[in-house]
Amino acid sequence: MPRQYVSVKFRQEDARTYTYHNDGDPLAPGQTARIESKRGEGWQLVFVDSVSDKAPETYATKPILRPDWVDRMTLAEAASFFESPPMALPQPNEVERARIEKKASKYVPPAPPENLFDAVERADDASLDREHGDRS
C-alpha cells in the first residue's frame, strides 16, 4: 500500500490541521484515527480532514498508530454508538423479590420532625425559667 499523508484535527471545530503519515489501511475524510499522545504516554483520537499522496516538503511527519475498530468508524457511526439507548437493568427473580419485600416490610420510617418553631419556643421558655425562675 502506498503511504498516505493525512491532515487531521484534534477537535472537529478546529481550523488548523496537522499532517501525519499512514502506512496501514487507507483512511478517508470523516473517519477517526489514533496518534501517539503529546507526551508519548498513550494515544489520542483525531479527526481525518483530508488525505494526500504527496509528502510535505518542509518537515517530517509522525505516524498514525495501527488502527482498530474505532478508527474505521465514520463520525456518524461513532455518534450513534455513544448515543444508543442504555440497556435495561436486570429484574430480580422471585426469590430475590421476596427477600427485598421482606426486608422492606421491617423498615420503620423515622418519626416526622416536630414543628421547629414550637421546639425553639419551648427551649427558649426553659432557658428563661432557668435564668429567671418559674414565671407562672
N, C-alpha and C positions, 0 to 999 in steps of 0.2 A: 504494500500500500504506500502511496506517496505521502510525504509529510504534509500536514495541513498547518497553516498558520491561522490561529483562531483569536479573534478580538473578543474579549469578554468584559463584562461589567460586574462589579461587586454587588450592586443593587440595581434593580431594573430601571429605576428612575435616574440613575447616573447618566451624565452626558459623556464623561470620559471613559475610554476603553483602554485595555491593556492587552498586549499580544503575547500569546503562549503558543507552543507548538504541540501538535498531536500526532503521534505515530500509531495510534490504535485505530479502532473502528471510526469511520468518518462521522463528524459532528455536523449539525446544521443549525442555522439561526433559530432561536426559540427554545433550544434544549438547554439543559444544565450540564455542568462538568465540575470536576474536582481539581483543585490545585493545592500545592503544598501551602500550609498556613505561613503567615508572615514570619513567625519565629521558628518555623520548622518543627513544631510540636504535634502536627496532625494535618488535617486537610480542611479546606474551605470550599463551600459551594459557590460557583459563579454562573452567570448567565451568558450564553453564547450570543453575541451580537452579529458577527459576520465571520466568514471563512474565506481564506485565500490560499493559493499555492505558491505565492511569492513571499520570500523571506524578507524581513526588514533589513535594510542595508546598513543602518547605523547602530544597531545593538543586537545582542544575543537574546534569545528567548528562553524561557523556562518551560519545562514540560507540563502537559496536562497529565494528571495521575491516571492510572489504569481505571477505566470506567466500571461501574457496576450498574445494577438495575435503575438506580435513581438518576444516573447520568443519561439514560436513554429516554427519560420522561420528557414530554413537552411541558411547558408551563401550565397548560390547561389540565393535563393529566395529573401533575403534581398538586394543583389546587383541588381537583376533585378527590384525590387520595386523602388529603388532610381535612377536607370538609365533609367527608362521608359521615352519615349518622352514627352515633355511638351504638355499640352492641347492647342488647337488652341484658339486664342483670339476671343472674340465675335465681330462680324462685326456690324457696325451701321445700323439701319433701314433707310428707305428712308427719313423720317422726319429729323432724326439726320444727315444724309449725306448732306441734303440740307442746314441745319444750319451751318455745318462745311464749306461747299463750299462758302456760303455767307460771313462768317467771314473771310475766306482766301482771298476772292476777294478784301476785303477792306485793306488788308495788303500792305503797300508800303515799299519795301526794302530800306534800307539806301543807300545814295549815295556812290559810291565807293570812297575809300580814295584817295586823290591826291598823286602824286608822292612825297615820303618823301624827296628825295634828293632836288627837286625843292623848297619844303616848307622850308627846312633848309637854302638853299641858299638865298631865299627871306628874311628870318628872319635875317640872317647874314648881308645882304645888308642894311636892315632897321636899324639894330643896329649900323652899321658903319656910316650910314647917320646921326643918332642922335649924335654920338660921334664926328664925324669929319666934319659935314656939308655935303651938297649935293655934290657928286663927278662928276656930269655930266657937 
